[in-house]
Amino acid sequence: MSRKISGTREWAVAEINCCIGCSYNCRYCYARLAALKNGSIAEPEAWVRSRIDHQATAAGHPRYPGQVMFPTAHDIDAHNLDASIQVIGNLLAAGNRVLIVSKPSLFCIERLCDRFYDERDRLLFRFTITARDDAMLAFWEPGAPVYRERLQALEFACNRDFATSVSIEPMLDGPDIEGLVADCTPYTTHSIWIGKMNKIDERVAVDTPRTAAEVARIRSEQGDWCITAIYESLRKHPLVRWKESIKETVGLELLQESGLDR
Ligand code: SF4
């Protein structure tokens, strides 16, 4: 029987974290909702007060049967950088290949590149860059780095000979996707993934007229007609990959196996 592979499972066979909460506090955050449901946080407002899980940080790891993703339920910021370095080191020590996913802080990426330079053949960076417009980024991802810093981090890691990739998921500015892809392409060695904002009703609290307007804009820009136009404009780009949300719209075959990252 076929099974539907979606979300982070398209990229990794295991998901590793060392924090509860995330200072970036994105409005569409899937991890905040999961933490509310499992009782890790009592209220949505607690999410931004990130705390380190020391047990998870110190934990040893097996050698997983494929690429491992870190982190998946928080980001890497100055507050948890040392803990993140410890976790990545533990994963590498067990022989794993690690996909590091982040809305990148240049300071953190410089530290990671220095620390793991000799193991870079088993690391792949994936930087989440969802728009070029800083006003959109500030609204949807209020604690995360601005566009220029994310692009600088991508350039820095690429110039240090790390494998680099980009995640434009969720795409926050559909009409500007081609420009964003063009900016990222010179510093990307692996792939540029594009995906929709998923489960908006469940994850985004529509608490102000501005939020309602932004949600309406996103819904309109990721309607079938717009997605098909984006797909047609970029389908021949050698680095572009489509997340399951877009594959479904344009009729591409979905992955049957987790962690393939292609
Ligand atoms: S960076 Fe990721 S984990 Fe952090 S708030 Fe944003 S979506 Fe959630």
Residues whose N, C-alpha, C, O or C-beta is under 5 A from the ligand:
A	BS01	SF4	C22 Y24 N25 C26 C29 Y30 A31 T72 A73 H74 D75
